[in-house]
Amino acid sequence: MSKSIGNVVIPNDVMKQLGADILRLWVASVDYQADVRVSDKILKQVSESYRKIRNTFRFLLGNLHDFDPAKDYVNNLSGVDLFMLVRLNEVIEKVTQAYDQYQFSTVYHTIHNFCTIELSSFYMDLAKDTLYIEHADHPARRAIQTVMYEVLVSLTKLVSPIISHTADEVWEHIPDVTEASVQLTDMPTVKSYGDVEELKAKWNQFMNIRDDVLKALEQARNEKKIGKSLTAAITLYSSGDVRNILQNTADLEKLFIVSGVTLAGEVNDAPSDAVSFDELAIVVEQADGETCERCWVVSQTVGADEEHKGLCSSCADTVKGHYVN
């Protein structure tokens, strides 16, 4: 960037066009110990990163509209919910250490990756069915909201030194916070959840398994075998640690966002058309049944309930039990 050449980026112009937080986020994203590059293209990329972080906040806030921490908070979490809090702990530890060492680019990349990969592409994606389909006080729904509340409060504090205006805007809408501004709070601290090494190992490997399943679903989609993932039923042939994890994990349909999961034999038993990995082979087929009008799951129970012909049996029970007087 040279003033004599005329390729200078004027900060005031950037703030007028994109906002101060975009400029602040760009500053945090670069390594100030080396030569720093800036251009309209780079600022556009930073704007996209900011949009993803902001959309994460919007999703979290939107799904806490009926959550009262004083009475709805779930203390004893397990499974993927507890795993996400453990991952949040790791993010808090890494980010606060980076702040102490003035490694602002590490702060930026850690928060951005957590928002886009582990929250948006994993936890928030699989949580949608439970949040939208189960009745308001269902234990699984409140457990997810508890995780989202913890993530929201901690993330808002973690980003507040960088995108301070956005952080304060978010803070105004978080349930049950007492401080007028997030700038008046301390940084979040790591919480103790006991010995979680086995839990971390399991769910880290499960995320790898899920990546393989998503690849198989994408291949089936490209081959026009299925449409959206909820139109699919999958059969899993597995061996070793993968088999043990699959056999000891509940709600596989929700975790893979499909309408059916069948655990079959060993990998060597898989048919020739299976998509194969090291300890996993996957067969993707169209799910049998009709699409539920409420949850979009393809189920053979759709139409079984005389009062709610368009619903699967699970949704019909939920509607009759909690929404029909």
C-alpha positions in Angstrom: 0.0 0.0 0.0 1.6 3.2 -1.1 0.2 6.7 -0.7 2.2 7.9 -3.8 0.7 5.2 -6.0 -2.7 5.9 -4.7 -3.7 2.5 -3.5 -4.4 3.6 0.1 -7.4 2.2 2.0 -8.8 5.0 4.2 -10.1 3.7 7.5 -13.0 6.2 7.7 -14.2 5.1 4.3 -14.1 1.4 5.4 -16.1 2.2 8.5 -18.7 4.2 6.6 -19.1 1.4 4.1 -18.7 -1.8 6.3 -18.8 -0.6 9.9 -16.2 -0.2 12.5 -16.4 -3.9 13.6 -15.3 -5.1 10.2 -12.2 -2.9 10.4 -11.5 -4.1 13.9 -12.0 -7.7 12.9 -9.5 -7.3 10.0 -6.9 -5.9 12.3 -7.4 -8.9 14.6 -7.2 -11.3 11.7 -3.7 -10.4 10.5 -0.3 -11.1 11.9 0.9 -7.7 12.9 4.5 -9.0 13.3 4.8 -9.4 9.5 3.9 -7.2 6.5 0.1 -6.6 6.5 -1.9 -6.6 3.3 -5.3 -5.0 2.9 -7.6 -4.5 -0.1 -11.2 -4.5 -1.0 -11.0 -8.2 -1.7 -9.5 -8.9 1.7 -12.1 -6.7 3.5 -14.8 -8.5 1.6 -13.5 -11.9 3.0 -13.4 -10.4 6.5 -17.0 -9.2 6.0 -18.0 -12.8 5.1 -16.3 -14.1 8.3 -18.0 -11.4 10.3 -21.4 -12.4 8.8 -20.9 -16.1 9.8 -20.0 -15.1 13.4 -23.0 -12.7 13.5 -25.3 -15.4 12.1 -24.1 -17.7 14.9 -25.1 -15.2 17.5 -28.5 -14.7 15.7 -29.2 -18.4 15.7 -28.3 -18.8 19.4 -30.4 -15.8 20.5 -33.4 -16.8 18.3 -33.5 -20.2 20.0 -33.3 -18.9 23.5 -36.5 -16.8 23.3 -38.3 -19.1 25.7 -35.4 -20.1 27.9 -35.2 -18.9 31.5 -31.8 -19.9 33.0 -33.3 -19.7 36.5 -35.7 -22.5 35.9 -34.8 -24.2 32.6 -31.1 -24.7 33.0 -30.0 -28.3 32.9 -27.1 -29.1 35.2 -26.3 -32.7 34.4 -25.6 -32.9 30.7 -24.3 -35.9 28.8 -23.4 -37.0 25.3 -22.9 -34.5 22.6 -24.3 -31.7 24.8 -21.6 -32.1 27.4 -19.0 -32.6 24.6 -19.8 -29.1 23.2 -19.3 -27.5 26.7 -16.0 -29.3 26.9 -15.1 -27.9 23.5 -16.2 -24.5 24.7 -13.8 -24.8 27.6 -11.0 -25.5 25.2 -11.9 -22.4 23.1 -12.0 -20.2 26.2 -8.6 -21.4 27.4 -7.0 -20.9 24.0 -8.6 -17.5 23.3 -7.8 -16.1 26.8 -4.2 -17.3 26.5 -3.9 -15.7 23.1 -5.2 -12.4 24.4 -2.7 -12.5 27.2 0.1 -13.0 24.6 -1.4 -10.4 22.2 -1.9 -13.1 19.5 -5.1 -11.5 18.1 -5.0 -13.5 14.9 -5.2 -16.7 17.0 -8.2 -15.3 18.8 -9.9 -14.5 15.4 -9.2 -17.9 13.8 -10.2 -19.9 16.9 -13.5 -18.1 17.3 -14.3 -18.2 13.6 -13.5 -21.9 13.3 -15.6 -22.7 16.4 -18.6 -20.8 15.0 -18.5 -22.1 11.5 -17.3 -25.7 11.9 -18.3 -27.0 15.3 -21.4 -24.9 15.9 -22.9 -24.1 12.5 -21.9 -27.2 10.6 -22.3 -29.6 13.5 -24.1 -28.9 16.7 -26.6 -26.2 15.6 -27.3 -28.3 12.5 -28.2 -31.4 14.4 -30.0 -29.5 17.1 -32.6 -27.9 14.8 -35.0 -30.9 14.8 -35.1 -31.1 18.6 -35.4 -27.3 19.0 -38.2 -27.0 16.5 -40.1 -30.3 16.8 -40.1 -31.3 20.5 -42.4 -29.6 22.9 -41.1 -26.5 24.7 -40.1 -28.2 28.0 -38.8 -31.5 26.5 -35.6 -32.4 28.5 -33.5 -32.8 25.3 -34.6 -29.3 24.1 -33.8 -27.7 27.4 -30.4 -29.4 27.4 -29.6 -28.0 24.0 -30.7 -24.5 25.1 -28.5 -24.8 28.2 -25.5 -25.5 25.9 -26.5 -22.6 23.6 -26.8 -20.2 26.6 -23.4 -21.1 27.9 -21.9 -20.7 24.4 -23.7 -17.4 23.8 -22.6 -15.8 27.0 -19.0 -17.0 26.7 -18.6 -16.1 23.0 -20.0 -12.7 23.5 -17.4 -12.0 26.2 -14.6 -13.5 24.1 -15.3 -11.3 21.0 -16.0 -8.1 23.0 -12.5 -6.7 22.8 -12.5 -7.0 19.0 -16.1 -6.6 17.6 -17.2 -4.5 20.6 -20.3 -2.9 19.0 -21.7 -6.3 17.9 -20.9 -7.8 21.3 -22.9 -5.1 23.1 -25.7 -5.5 20.7 -25.9 -9.2 21.4 -25.5 -8.7 25.1 -28.6 -6.5 25.3 -30.8 -9.5 24.3 -29.2 -12.4 26.3 -31.6 -13.6 29.0 -30.8 -13.1 32.7 -27.6 -11.0 32.4 -27.3 -8.2 34.9 -24.5 -6.0 33.6 -25.6 -3.1 31.3 -22.7 -3.9 28.9 -20.6 -6.8 28.1 -17.6 -4.5 28.6 -18.4 -4.5 32.3 -17.9 -8.2 32.6 -14.9 -10.4 33.1 -13.6 -12.9 30.5 -15.2 -16.4 30.8 -13.4 -19.0 32.8 -13.0 -22.7 32.2 -15.5 -24.8 34.1 -14.9 -28.3 35.6 -16.9 -31.2 34.1 -14.8 -34.0 35.7 -12.8 -36.5 33.8 -13.9 -36.0 30.2 -11.0 -37.5 28.2 -13.0 -40.6 27.2 -15.9 -38.4 26.2 -13.7 -36.2 24.1 -12.1 -39.2 22.4 -15.5 -40.7 21.6 -17.1 -37.5 20.1 -14.0 -36.4 18.2 -14.0 -39.8 16.5 -17.8 -39.6 16.0 -17.3 -36.3 14.2 -14.9 -38.1 11.8 -17.6 -40.8 11.3 -20.2 -38.1 10.6 -17.9 -36.6 8.0 -17.7 -39.9 6.2 -21.5 -40.3 6.4 -21.9 -36.8 4.9 -19.5 -37.7 2.1 -21.6 -40.7 1.3 -24.8 -38.7 1.4 -23.3 -36.1 -0.9 -22.3 -38.8 -3.4 -25.8 -40.3 -3.4 -27.2 -36.8 -3.9 -24.9 -36.2 -6.9 -26.0 -39.5 -8.3 -29.7 -38.5 -7.9 -30.4 -41.3 -5.5 -31.7 -39.0 -2.8 -32.7 -35.3 -2.4 -32.2 -33.8 1.0 -30.5 -35.9 3.7 -33.9 -36.5 5.4 -35.1 -38.4 2.4 -32.3 -41.0 3.0 -32.0 -44.1 5.0 -28.5 -45.4 5.6 -27.1 -48.8 6.4 -23.7 -48.8 8.3 -21.2 -51.7 8.1 -18.5 -51.1 10.7 -15.5 -52.6 12.5 -13.3 -51.9 15.4 -13.6 -48.6 17.3 -16.1 -47.3 14.8 -18.5 -50.2 15.4 -18.2 -49.7 19.2 -19.0 -46.0 19.0 -22.0 -46.5 16.7 -23.4 -49.3 18.9 -23.1 -47.0 22.0 -24.5 -43.8 20.6 -28.2 -43.0 20.7 -30.3 -41.0 18.2 -28.1 -41.7 15.2 -30.9 -40.5 12.9 -30.8 -37.1 14.5 -27.0 -36.9 14.6 -26.7 -37.8 10.9 -29.9 -35.9 9.9 -31.4 -38.9 8.0 -34.7 -40.7 8.3 -33.3 -44.1 9.1 -30.1 -45.8 10.4 -29.5 -49.5 10.3 -26.4 -51.0 12.0 -25.4 -54.1 10.0 -22.5 -56.4 9.9 -18.7 -55.9 9.6 -17.1 -53.8 6.9 -16.2 -56.9 4.9 -20.0 -57.8 4.8 -20.8 -54.6 2.9 -22.2 -54.9 -0.6 -20.1 -53.7 -3.6 -22.1 -50.5 -4.0 -21.3 -49.3 -0.5 -19.1 -46.2 0.0 -16.2 -47.6 2.0 -13.7 -46.1 4.5 -11.2 -47.7 6.9 -13.6 -49.1 9.4 -16.9 -48.0 7.9 -18.9 -48.8 4.8 -22.1 -46.9 4.0 -25.1 -47.8 1.8 -27.4 -44.9 1.1 -31.0 -45.5 -0.1 -34.3 -43.7 -0.3 -36.2 -44.0 3.0 -39.4 -45.9 2.9 -42.6 -44.1 3.8 -44.2 -40.6 3.5 -42.8 -37.3 4.5 -44.1 -35.9 7.8 -45.5 -32.4 7.3 -44.1 -31.3 10.7 -40.6 -32.8 11.1 -39.9 -33.7 7.4 -38.8 -37.2 8.4 -39.7 -39.9 6.0 -41.6 -42.5 8.0 -44.0 -45.4 7.5 -46.1 -44.1 10.4 -47.2 -41.1 8.5 -51.0 -41.3 8.3 -51.4 -43.8 11.0 -53.0 -41.3 13.4 -56.6 -40.6 12.4 -56.6 -37.0 13.7 -53.4 -36.0 12.1 -53.0 -37.8 8.8 -50.1 -35.8 7.6 -47.9 -36.4 10.7 -45.7 -39.3 11.8 -46.6 -41.0 15.0 -44.0 -39.1 17.0 -45.2 -35.7 15.9 -48.9 -36.7 16.3 -48.2 -37.7 19.9 -46.4 -34.4 20.5 -49.2 -32.3 19.0 -51.9 -34.1 20.9 -50.0 -34.2 24.2 -48.9 -30.5 24.2 -50.6 -28.4 21.7 -54.2 -29.5 21.4 -56.6 -28.7 24.1 
